[in-house]
C-alpha cells in the first residue's frame, strides 16, 4: 500500500523538476535573445552631406571649406 503511494509521489516530483528546468531554460534563452537583438541594432548612418552641414552649422568649418567639400561631394 505505501509502496505504490511513494512511487507515484517520486515520479511526480521528478516530472516537476524536469518541468522546472525546462521553463528555466526557456526563460534564459528568451532573455539572451532579447539582449542580443537590442545590442545588434545600430543607429542609422548620417549621410556625408548631413555631416558637412552639421559641422558648418556648429562653426567647425568656414564658408570656403564648406563650399569646397560640398562641391567634392556632389561630384
matplotlib code that plots the C-alpha trace (Angstrom):
import matplotlib.pyplot as plt

x = [0.0, 2.6, 5.0, 2.6, 1.9, 5.6, 6.4, 3.8, 5.0, 8.6, 7.5, 5.5, 8.4, 10.7, 8.4, 8.1, 11.9, 12.1, 9.4, 11.2, 14.5, 12.7, 10.9, 14.1, 16.0, 13.3, 13.3, 17.1, 17.0, 14.3, 16.4, 19.6, 17.8, 16.2, 19.5, 21.5, 18.8, 18.9, 22.7, 23.0, 20.8, 23.0, 21.9, 21.2, 24.3, 24.3, 24.9, 28.1, 26.3, 24.3, 27.6, 29.1, 26.0, 26.2, 29.9, 29.2, 26.3, 28.4, 31.1, 33.7, 34.4, 34.1, 32.1, 35.1, 35.8, 32.0, 31.7, 34.9, 33.8, 30.2, 31.4, 33.5, 30.6, 28.3, 30.7]
y = [0.0, 2.5, 1.4, 2.5, 5.8, 6.8, 5.6, 7.9, 10.8, 10.3, 10.2, 13.4, 15.2, 14.0, 15.4, 18.6, 19.0, 18.4, 21.0, 23.5, 23.1, 23.3, 26.5, 28.0, 27.2, 28.7, 31.9, 32.1, 31.7, 34.4, 36.8, 36.2, 36.6, 39.9, 41.3, 40.3, 41.6, 45.0, 45.1, 44.5, 47.3, 50.2, 53.8, 55.0, 56.4, 60.0, 60.9, 62.8, 65.9, 66.0, 65.7, 68.5, 70.7, 69.9, 70.8, 74.1, 74.9, 74.3, 76.5, 73.8, 74.8, 78.1, 79.0, 78.4, 75.0, 74.1, 75.1, 73.2, 70.0, 70.4, 70.5, 67.4, 65.5, 66.5, 65.0]
z = [0.0, 1.0, -1.8, -4.5, -2.9, -2.6, -6.1, -7.6, -5.5, -6.6, -10.2, -9.8, -8.2, -10.9, -13.6, -11.6, -11.6, -15.3, -15.9, -13.7, -15.6, -19.0, -18.0, -16.6, -19.8, -22.0, -19.8, -20.1, -23.9, -24.3, -22.2, -24.1, -27.4, -26.3, -25.1, -28.2, -30.5, -28.9, -28.9, -32.7, -33.7, -34.9, -35.2, -38.8, -40.5, -41.4, -45.0, -45.7, -46.8, -43.5, -41.5, -43.6, -42.9, -39.2, -39.0, -40.8, -38.5, -35.4, -36.8, -37.2, -40.8, -42.5, -45.7, -48.0, -46.6, -46.7, -50.4, -51.3, -49.6, -50.9, -54.5, -53.9, -52.5, -55.4, -58.0]

ax = plt.figure().add_subplot(projection="3d")
ax.plot(x, y, z, "-o")
ax.set_aspect("equal")
plt.show()
